[in-house]
Amino acid sequence: MPLIRRKKPTESDSKTNQTEEQEQEHQEQEEDDKHNKKKKQNPKDKKNTEPIKPKWSCIDGCCWLVGWICVTWWLLLFLFNAMPASLPQYVTEAITGPLPDPPGVKLRKEGLKAKHPVVFVPGIVTAGLELWEGHQCADSLFRKRLWGGTFGEVYKRPLCWVEHISLDNETGLDPPGIRVRAVSGLVAADYFAPGYFVWAVLIANLARIGYEEKTMYMASYDWRLSFQNTEVRDQTLSSIKSNIELLVAANGGNKAVIVPHSMGALYFLHFMKWVEAPAPMGGGGGPDWCAKHIKAVMNIGGPFLGVPKAVAGLFSAEARDIAVARAITPGFLDNDMFRLQTLQHVMRMSRTWDATMSMIPRGGDTIWGDVDWSPEEGYIHRKRKQTNNATDNTNQDGEESEISQKKSVKYGRMISFGKDVAEAPSSEIERIDFRGAVKGQSIANNTRVDVWTEYNDMGIGGIKAVAEYKVYTAGSIIDLLYFVAPKMMNRGSAHFSYGIADNLDDPKYEHYKYWSNPLETKLPNAPEMEIFSMYGVGIPTERAYVYQLSLAAERYIPFQIDTSADEGGEDGCLKDGVYTVDGDETVPVLSAGFMSAKAWRGKTRFNPSGSRNYIREYDHSPPANLLEGRGTQSGAHVDIMGNFALIEDIMRVAAGATGEELGGDRVYSDIFKWSQKINLPL
């Protein structure tokens, strides 16, 4: 077979091949250009061939916003925890100047040391509650906090949380299959939530002069229960008695210093009667138990005569802050985006907490005033120079503050339907008594979720009758609450009373329902025991309300604070439908100070042994900047727990000082003047 030889490509051949390839690429490029041109000329083809971009929705925006906020928050939290502990203090001092020594450091330099054991009694809502038994929706929550802490379960399963934090509406005790109990130990109320202190600052300062767990005790209790039921269900009163006895015995017989806060002052007042009363109703400690075991009771923000804020909460599940939020976002709290009907759930839940009824105003018109009169008459707005509580120890007993005299406010009208009614002369107010009104035609239910409240049973007739009475004083408030919430009040009337005793020796006052009312019970026979009323002043505090009636079918709460009622101006005491007086933002001065200013001062029928009483007021001074946190001179109801002057007073008494050695009374308000106006036989 002949061999075929291939011709070796020459240089000219390779050039020819390259030219052909270039021409072919050029032709392909022209075809592509033509194809692209056609695609531009035919948008339908483009629509069919190119992928469709997803549209950006509102939900996407919300999710990104929430994610951005969370990432930013965690980044800031990480940086805060990563920075040196001394950096925030260094920055603050660089801006505001050197900070004063904390009371614990100051008193340790003076040589003070731990002496008397200290017992803390928390108030309502500030102590933790944990789950011990629950329904299927709460399977993973055993011994986890349902109240206090992060409140994460509120967001994860709100309806389940409401079910477990509520009590039985018939018994006031545990609902079937649910057990929620108070957290024990100092951690029960040192912080309400991460970063939000309650007792933590006081505990830390006491530790600096030698206090520790064996010399401090947190008398935690289930603040939802009526006071006597804390003993019936949990034996809490017996536990407090035993722990105080142990503390006194373990500390060489030194008597205990008791420090109640807020409702804890009423709870401990109940305890002092219970511990000396004979069994089975009482603790059987004998008539001298308090004299043997208690050096001093230092009440912080004690609502001894109740608070008007409690009335607004039980009547319409709101107070000033809630009413303002309701006005800014109308409908959100009534029927919000999650269809949870927030305020209705709050009302149903809080009306099962019997302890809330302990703070209904006591003493009726005698204490709080009537349609034409009130002790604070003439007071509108206080203008005081800020003082340094840490150094100013002057007694301003009975001195009148600077008062704006625009017009007299009728504070005795605790609830008025309309601003014109709140201001009108009593002779011009036509009132129709609601007490005999027939509760008729039910309110229509057009909502998606049925949240039962006692207003469902009243009907339109009963609701209109309430509004037509127009004005309610402290004396008629009790009848009003019986009318709008009979189940709650019938249950609560077995545990609390709101009157004034004519004869304290009457055997009926030996019943526990009277023990937390200072106007219907005597202080223990303990002449050496000292009582301090310690509270903040200088903050507008809720005293009376302007309401309006709303019969909208979708609402289950037909009464609302009328946020449009406003006086305007800085000196006005009516703002957002709420009349304010001097106080700590929650408890008016009258409630916190009257007993120590008059009813318990000296030997009276309410204080037969003559226990010494002192008033220690703390003039509110807000923090100068955000770096100061909640401030060291705050007079606000909870923030006062970080007030350096208050902490120093407590520490000095715990170290052995008496009220006289503290300087006696320290008063900024008109409490003595107002107390003298109250005609109460002593």
C-alpha positions in Angstrom: 0.0 0.0 0.0 1.6 3.3 -1.0 2.5 5.8 1.7 0.6 9.1 1.7 2.7 12.0 2.8 1.0 15.0 4.4 2.1 18.4 3.3 3.7 20.4 6.1 1.7 23.5 6.7 3.4 26.6 5.6 3.3 30.1 7.2 0.9 31.4 4.5 -1.5 28.5 5.2 -1.6 29.3 9.0 -2.4 33.0 8.2 -5.2 31.9 6.0 -6.7 29.7 8.7 -6.5 32.6 11.3 -8.3 34.9 8.8 -11.1 32.4 8.3 -11.5 32.0 12.1 -11.7 35.7 12.6 -14.3 36.0 9.9 -16.4 33.2 11.5 -16.2 35.0 14.9 -17.2 38.2 13.3 -20.3 36.6 11.7 -21.3 35.0 15.0 -21.0 38.4 16.8 -23.3 40.0 14.2 -25.8 37.3 14.6 -25.8 37.8 18.4 -26.2 41.5 18.0 -29.2 41.0 15.7 -30.7 38.5 18.3 -30.3 41.0 21.1 -31.8 43.8 19.0 -34.8 41.7 18.4 -35.2 41.0 22.2 -35.1 44.7 22.9 -37.7 45.3 20.2 -40.0 42.6 21.7 -40.6 43.2 25.4 -43.0 40.2 25.5 -40.1 37.9 24.7 -38.0 39.5 27.4 -40.7 39.0 29.9 -40.9 35.4 29.0 -37.2 34.7 29.0 -35.8 36.8 32.0 -36.5 35.7 35.6 -39.1 37.8 37.5 -37.7 39.7 40.5 -39.7 39.3 43.7 -41.5 42.4 45.0 -40.4 43.9 48.4 -43.3 43.6 50.8 -44.1 45.4 54.1 -43.6 42.1 56.0 -40.0 41.9 54.5 -39.3 45.4 55.7 -40.6 44.7 59.2 -38.6 41.5 59.4 -35.4 43.3 58.3 -36.1 46.1 60.7 -36.6 43.7 63.6 -33.5 41.8 62.6 -31.4 45.0 62.4 -32.6 46.1 65.8 -31.8 42.7 67.4 -28.4 42.6 65.8 -27.6 46.1 66.9 -28.9 45.4 70.4 -26.8 42.3 70.8 -23.7 44.0 69.4 -24.1 46.9 71.9 -24.7 44.4 74.7 -21.6 42.4 73.7 -19.5 45.6 73.6 -20.9 46.7 77.0 -20.0 43.4 78.6 -16.6 43.4 76.9 -15.5 46.8 78.1 -13.6 47.3 81.3 -15.9 47.6 84.3 -14.4 51.0 85.2 -15.0 52.5 81.8 -18.7 53.6 82.3 -17.8 55.3 85.6 -14.7 56.9 84.0 -16.9 58.4 81.2 -19.6 59.5 83.6 -17.1 61.3 85.9 -15.4 62.9 82.9 -18.8 64.5 82.0 -20.5 65.1 85.4 -17.5 65.3 87.7 -16.6 62.9 90.6 -19.4 60.7 91.9 -20.1 60.5 95.6 -19.1 57.3 97.4 -21.9 54.7 97.6 -23.4 54.6 101.1 -21.8 51.3 101.8 -18.3 52.7 101.1 -19.0 55.9 103.0 -20.4 54.2 106.2 -17.6 51.6 106.2 -15.1 54.4 106.3 -17.0 55.7 109.3 -16.6 52.3 111.0 -20.2 51.1 110.8 -20.7 47.3 110.9 -23.5 44.9 110.5 -25.5 44.6 113.7 -29.3 44.0 113.4 -30.5 41.4 110.9 -32.5 42.9 108.0 -35.7 41.5 106.5 -36.9 42.7 103.1 -40.6 42.5 102.2 -41.2 43.1 98.5 -44.3 44.8 97.1 -46.8 43.8 94.4 -45.4 42.6 91.0 -41.7 43.1 92.0 -41.0 39.5 93.2 -40.6 36.5 90.9 -43.1 33.7 90.4 -42.1 30.3 89.0 -44.1 27.4 87.6 -44.4 24.1 89.5 -47.3 22.5 87.6 -49.1 23.5 84.5 -51.0 22.5 81.4 -49.7 21.0 78.3 -48.8 24.4 76.7 -46.3 25.0 79.5 -44.6 21.6 79.5 -41.1 23.0 79.1 -41.5 25.7 81.8 -41.1 23.7 85.0 -39.4 25.9 87.7 -38.9 28.7 85.2 -40.1 32.2 86.0 -43.4 33.2 84.6 -43.1 36.6 86.3 -39.8 38.5 86.6 -36.8 37.8 84.5 -36.9 38.1 80.7 -40.7 37.6 80.2 -39.8 35.5 77.2 -42.8 33.3 77.6 -45.1 36.3 77.2 -44.0 36.7 73.6 -43.8 33.0 72.8 -47.2 31.9 74.2 -49.2 34.9 75.5 -52.5 33.2 76.0 -50.9 30.2 77.8 -49.0 32.7 80.0 -52.2 34.6 80.9 -53.9 31.3 81.8 -51.1 30.3 84.2 -50.5 33.7 85.8 -54.2 34.1 86.6 -55.9 32.7 89.8 -59.2 31.0 90.1 -62.0 33.6 89.8 -64.1 31.7 92.3 -61.6 30.8 95.1 -58.8 33.3 94.6 -56.4 30.3 94.8 -54.8 28.0 92.2 -56.8 27.1 89.1 -57.2 23.3 88.5 -53.9 21.8 87.3 -51.8 24.9 87.8 -49.3 25.7 90.6 -47.3 28.9 90.4 -45.2 29.8 93.5 -43.0 32.6 94.8 -39.3 32.4 94.1 -37.3 32.1 97.3 -34.1 33.8 98.4 -32.5 37.2 97.8 -32.7 36.5 94.0 -36.6 36.6 94.3 -36.6 40.4 94.1 -33.1 41.7 93.7 -33.8 42.4 90.0 -37.2 42.6 88.4 -35.7 42.0 84.9 -32.1 41.9 83.7 -30.6 45.3 84.4 -33.6 46.6 86.3 -32.8 46.6 90.0 -35.3 46.5 92.9 -33.4 45.4 96.0 -30.0 44.7 94.5 -28.4 48.2 95.2 -29.5 48.1 98.9 -28.3 44.5 99.3 -24.9 45.4 97.7 -24.4 48.4 100.0 -25.3 46.4 103.1 -22.8 43.8 102.1 -20.1 46.4 102.2 -20.5 46.7 106.0 -20.5 43.0 106.6 -24.1 41.8 105.8 -24.5 38.4 104.0 -27.2 35.7 103.6 -27.2 34.7 107.2 -28.0 38.3 108.3 -30.4 39.2 105.5 -33.7 37.6 104.5 -36.1 38.2 101.6 -39.6 37.6 102.8 -40.9 36.7 99.3 -44.6 35.7 98.9 -47.1 35.2 96.1 -48.2 38.8 95.8 -51.3 37.8 93.8 -53.0 36.2 96.8 -54.9 37.9 99.6 -52.7 38.2 102.6 -54.3 35.5 104.7 -54.4 33.1 101.7 -50.6 33.3 101.5 -50.7 31.4 104.9 -53.6 29.1 103.9 -51.9 27.9 100.7 -48.2 28.4 101.3 -47.7 29.0 105.1 -45.7 32.1 104.1 -46.6 34.0 107.3 -45.4 31.1 109.4 -42.2 31.0 107.4 -41.6 34.7 108.0 -42.2 34.3 111.7 -39.7 31.4 111.9 -37.0 33.1 109.9 -37.2 36.3 111.9 -36.9 34.3 115.1 -33.9 32.4 113.7 -32.2 35.6 112.5 -32.6 37.2 116.0 -31.4 34.1 117.8 -28.4 33.7 115.4 -27.3 37.3 115.8 -27.0 37.5 119.5 -30.6 38.6 120.2 -30.3 41.8 118.2 -33.8 42.6 117.0 -34.6 42.7 113.3 -35.0 45.7 111.1 -37.9 45.2 108.7 -37.8 47.0 105.3 -41.1 46.6 103.4 -41.7 48.3 100.0 -45.0 49.4 98.5 -47.7 46.8 99.1 -45.2 45.0 101.3 -46.0 47.6 104.0 -49.6 46.5 104.1 -48.6 42.8 104.0 -46.3 43.3 107.0 -48.9 45.3 108.9 -51.2 42.2 108.4 -48.3 40.0 109.6 -47.8 42.0 112.8 -51.4 41.4 113.8 -51.4 37.7 112.6 -48.2 36.8 114.5 -49.6 37.9 117.8 -53.2 36.6 117.3 -54.1 33.2 118.7 -54.2 30.2 116.5 -55.8 29.0 114.3 -56.5 32.4 112.7 -53.2 33.8 113.9 -49.6 32.7 114.5 -49.9 32.4 118.3 -46.8 34.4 119.0 -48.3 36.2 121.9 -49.0 40.0 122.6 -45.2 40.8 123.0 -43.8 39.0 119.9 -43.2 42.2 118.0 -41.6 43.9 121.0 -39.2 41.0 121.4 -38.2 40.6 117.7 -38.5 44.0 115.9 -36.3 47.0 116.3 -37.8 49.1 113.5 -40.2 48.9 110.5 -38.9 51.1 107.7 -41.7 51.4 105.2 -40.7 52.5 101.6 -43.5 54.0 99.6 -46.2 52.3 101.7 -49.7 52.9 100.3 -51.3 52.7 103.8 -54.5 54.4 102.8 -54.6 52.9 99.3 -53.9 54.5 95.9 -56.4 56.0 93.3 -54.3 54.2 90.6 -55.7 50.9 91.9 -59.3 52.1 91.2 -58.5 53.0 87.6 -56.8 49.6 87.1 -59.8 47.6 88.5 -62.4 49.9 86.8 -61.0 50.1 83.2 -57.6 48.2 83.3 -55.7 51.3 82.7 -53.9 54.2 84.3 -52.4 57.4 82.9 -49.6 55.7 80.9 -51.9 53.1 79.4 -54.6 55.7 78.6 -52.0 57.8 76.7 -50.8 54.8 74.7 -54.4 54.1 73.9 -54.9 57.6 72.6 -51.8 57.5 70.5 -52.6 54.2 68.9 -56.4 54.0 69.0 -57.8 50.4 68.8 -54.4 48.8 69.2 -54.8 47.8 72.9 -58.5 47.0 72.4 -58.2 44.7 69.4 -54.5 44.6 68.5 -52.8 43.1 65.5 -52.5 39.7 67.2 -56.2 39.6 68.1 -55.3 39.2 71.7 -57.5 42.0 73.0 -54.8 43.1 75.4 -56.7 45.2 77.9 -59.5 42.7 78.2 -57.0 40.0 79.1 -55.3 42.3 81.5 -58.6 43.0 83.2 -59.6 39.4 83.4 -56.2 38.4 84.8 -55.7 41.3 87.3 -59.2 40.9 88.7 -58.3 37.4 89.9 -55.4 38.8 91.9 -57.0 39.5 95.3 -54.0 41.5 96.5 -54.9 44.3 94.2 -58.0 45.0 96.3 -55.7 45.7 99.3 -54.8 49.0 97.6 -58.3 50.4 97.1 -58.5 53.8 98.9 -59.4 53.5 102.6 -61.1 55.9 104.9 -63.7 57.1 102.5 -64.7 60.8 102.3 -63.2 61.4 105.8 -59.7 60.9 104.4 -59.9 61.6 100.7 -62.5 64.3 100.6 -66.0 64.6 99.1 -67.6 66.3 96.1 -66.7 69.8 97.5 -63.7 69.2 99.7 -60.3 67.4 99.9 -57.3 67.7 102.2 -55.1 68.9 99.3 -57.5 71.7 98.4 -55.6 74.7 97.0 -52.6 72.6 95.9 -52.0 72.6 92.2 -48.4 72.4 91.3 -45.3 72.4 93.4 -42.3 74.5 92.4 -39.3 73.6 94.6 -35.6 74.0 94.2 -33.9 70.7 93.9 -32.0 69.7 97.0 -29.3 67.3 97.7 -30.9 64.6 99.8 -27.5 63.2 100.9 -26.7 66.4 102.8 -29.9 68.3 103.4 -31.4 67.0 106.7 -33.6 70.0 107.6 -37.1 69.5 108.9 -39.6 71.6 107.0 -42.5 70.4 109.2 -45.7 72.0 108.0 -44.1 74.6 105.9 -46.2 75.6 102.8 -44.6 75.0 99.4 -44.8 77.5 96.6 -48.2 77.0 95.0 -49.9 78.1 91.9 -53.2 79.6 92.8 -55.0 79.5 89.4 -58.1 77.7 90.7 -59.0 75.1 93.3 -59.2 71.5 92.1 -61.8 69.2 93.6 -59.6 66.2 94.2 -62.3 64.5 96.2 -64.0 63.7 92.9 -62.0 60.6 92.3 -63.9 59.7 89.1 -65.8 62.2 87.1 -67.6 61.6 83.8 -66.5 64.6 81.8 -64.2 67.6 82.5 -67.2 69.9 83.0 -68.5 67.6 85.7 -65.1 67.5 87.4 -65.1 71.3 87.7 -68.8 72.2 88.1 -70.3 73.3 91.4 -72.0 70.4 93.1 -75.3 72.2 93.0 -75.3 72.0 89.2 -74.6 68.3 88.9 -77.6 66.1 88.4 -77.0 62.6 89.5 -79.0 59.5 89.1 -78.2 56.7 91.6 -76.8 53.7 89.9 -77.2 51.3 92.9 -80.7 50.2 92.0 -80.2 50.1 88.3 -81.3 47.0 86.4 -78.6 45.2 84.5 -80.1 44.5 81.1 -79.4 44.0 77.4 -76.0 42.6 76.8 -73.3 44.2 74.7 -73.0 42.7 71.2 -70.0 40.5 70.6 -68.5 41.3 67.2 -64.9 40.4 68.0 -63.1 37.3 66.9 -61.9 36.3 70.3 -64.3 36.1 73.3 -62.6 37.6 76.4 -65.1 37.5 79.2 -65.1 40.3 81.7 -67.8 41.2 84.2 -68.9 44.0 82.0 -70.4 41.4 79.8 -73.0 40.7 82.5 -73.9 44.4 83.1 -75.5 45.1 79.8 -76.1 48.6 78.3 -78.6 49.6 81.0 -76.2 49.0 83.9 -73.3 50.7 82.0 -75.3 53.8 81.3 -76.4 53.9 84.9 -72.8 54.1 86.0 -72.1 57.1 83.7 -75.3 58.9 84.8 -74.1 59.0 88.4 -71.4 61.4 87.1 -69.2 61.8 90.2 -67.6 59.2 92.5 -65.8 60.0 95.7 -63.7 57.5 97.8 -66.9 56.7 99.7 -68.9 55.7 96.7 -66.0 54.0 94.9 -66.5 50.8 96.9 -70.2 50.7 95.8 -69.1 51.4 92.2 -66.7 48.4 92.2 -69.3 46.2 93.7 -71.6 47.1 90.9 -69.2 46.7 88.0 -67.2 43.7 89.4 -69.4 41.9 91.9 -67.6 38.5 91.7 -64.2 40.2 92.4 -65.5 42.3 95.2 -67.6 39.6 96.9 -64.5 37.4 97.0 -62.3 40.3 98.2 -64.6 41.5 100.9 -63.8 38.4 102.9 -60.2 39.5 103.1 -60.1 43.4 103.1 -62.0 46.3 104.6 -61.9 50.0 103.8 -63.6 51.8 106.6 -62.7 53.6 109.8 -63.2 51.9 113.2 -65.4 53.6 115.7 -64.3 51.3 118.5 -61.1 49.3 118.0 -61.9 47.2 121.1 -64.9 45.8 119.3 -64.3 42.0 118.9 -65.2 42.1 115.2 -61.8 43.8 114.5 -60.0 40.6 115.6 -60.9 39.2 112.2 -58.0 39.1 109.6 -60.0 41.1 107.0 -59.2 44.3 109.1 -55.5 43.6 109.8 -54.1 45.4 106.8 -56.3 48.5 107.3 -54.4 50.9 109.6 -57.7 52.7 110.3 -59.3 49.5 111.7 -56.5 48.0 113.7 -53.9 48.9 116.4 -50.2 48.8 116.2 -48.5 46.1 118.4 -47.8 46.8 122.0 -44.1 47.6 121.3 -43.2 51.1 122.7 -39.5 50.7 121.7 -40.2 49.7 118.2 -39.8 52.6 115.7 -41.8 53.1 112.5 -40.5 55.0 109.5 -42.6 56.3 106.6 -40.1 56.8 103.8 -41.3 57.9 100.4 -40.5 60.1 97.4 -42.0 63.5 96.7 -41.9 66.0 93.9 -43.4 63.9 91.2 -46.9 64.4 89.8 -48.9 61.4 91.1 -52.4 60.2 90.0 -55.2 61.4 92.3 -58.4 61.6 90.3 -59.7 60.8 86.8 -61.9 62.2 84.1 -63.7 59.4 82.3 -65.8 59.0 79.2 -68.4 56.4 78.2 -67.9 54.4 75.0 -70.6 51.9 73.9 -68.8 50.7 70.8 -69.9 47.2 70.1 -66.4 45.8 69.7 -65.4 46.9 73.2 -65.8 44.9 76.4 -64.5 47.8 78.6 -67.0 50.6 78.1 -65.2 53.2 80.3 -62.1 55.0 79.3 -59.9 57.8 80.7 -60.7 60.8 78.6 -57.2 61.8 77.5 -58.5 64.9 75.7 -59.2 66.5 79.1 -56.3 68.7 79.6 -55.6 72.1 81.3 -52.4 72.8 79.3 -49.3 74.6 80.6 -46.7 73.4 82.9 -48.6 74.5 86.0 -51.7 72.6 85.2 -52.5 69.5 87.3 -54.9 68.0 84.8 -53.2 66.2 81.9 -54.4 63.4 79.7 -57.5 63.1 81.8 -55.7 62.6 85.1 -55.5 65.1 88.1 -52.2 64.8 89.9 -50.8 65.8 93.3 -47.5 65.5 95.1 -46.2 62.0 95.5 -43.8 59.3 94.2 -45.6 58.8 90.8 -47.6 55.9 92.3 -48.5 56.7 95.9 -49.8 60.2 96.8 -48.2 61.8 99.8 -51.5 61.6 101.7 -51.5 57.8 101.6 -47.8 57.3 102.4 -47.5 59.9 105.1 -50.8 60.5 107.0 -50.5 57.6 109.5 -47.1 58.7 110.7 -47.9 62.4 110.5 -51.1 62.1 112.6 -52.9 58.8 113.3 -49.8 57.0 114.7 -48.0 60.1 116.1 -47.8 59.8 119.9 -50.2 57.7 121.9 -53.4 57.4 119.9 -56.1 54.8 119.7 -54.3 53.5 116.6 -50.9 53.4 118.4 -51.8 52.8 122.1 -48.2 52.0 123.2 -46.8 55.2 121.6 -44.3 53.6 119.2 -42.1 56.4 117.8 -43.0 57.5 114.2 -40.8 59.4 111.8 -41.4 60.7 108.3 -38.4 60.7 105.9 -39.2 62.2 102.5 -36.8 62.2 99.6 -37.2 65.1 97.2 -37.0 63.7 93.6 -34.1 64.8 91.5 -33.9 63.1 88.1 -30.6 61.9 86.7 -28.7 64.7 84.9 -27.9 62.4 81.9 -28.4 58.9 80.6 -25.0 57.8 82.0 -26.4 58.2 85.5 -29.0 55.4 84.8 -32.0 55.8 87.1 -30.3 58.3 89.4 -29.0 58.2 92.9 -31.5 60.9 94.1 -34.7 59.6 92.6 -38.0 59.7 94.5 -39.9 57.5 92.0 -41.8 54.6 93.5 -39.3 51.9 92.5 -36.2 53.9 91.5 -36.1 55.2 95.1 -34.6 51.9 96.0 -31.4 53.2 94.5 -31.6 56.5 96.3 -28.3 57.0 98.3 -30.0 59.0 101.1 -32.6 56.3 101.6 -30.1 53.5 101.6 -27.9 55.4 104.1 -30.9 55.9 106.4 -31.7 52.2 106.4 -28.0 51.2 106.9 -27.6 53.5 109.8 -30.6 52.1 111.6 -29.5 48.5 110.8 -26.1 49.4 112.3 -27.8 50.5 115.5 -29.0 54.2 115.1 -32.4 55.4 116.2 -34.7 57.8 114.4 -33.6 60.7 116.5 -30.0 60.0 115.6 -31.0 60.2 112.0 -32.3 63.7 112.6 -36.0 62.9 113.2 -38.5 63.9 110.5 -37.4 65.2 107.2 -40.3 66.7 105.3 -40.6 68.6 102.0 -44.3 68.2 101.3 -47.4 69.7 103.0 -48.3 66.4 104.7 -48.6 67.9 108.2 -50.8 70.7 106.9 -53.0 68.3 105.0 -53.2 65.8 107.9 -54.5 68.5 110.2 -57.5 69.1 107.8 -58.6 65.5 108.2 -61.2 65.3 111.0 -60.3 61.8 112.4 -60.9 61.1 116.1 -57.6 59.9 117.7 
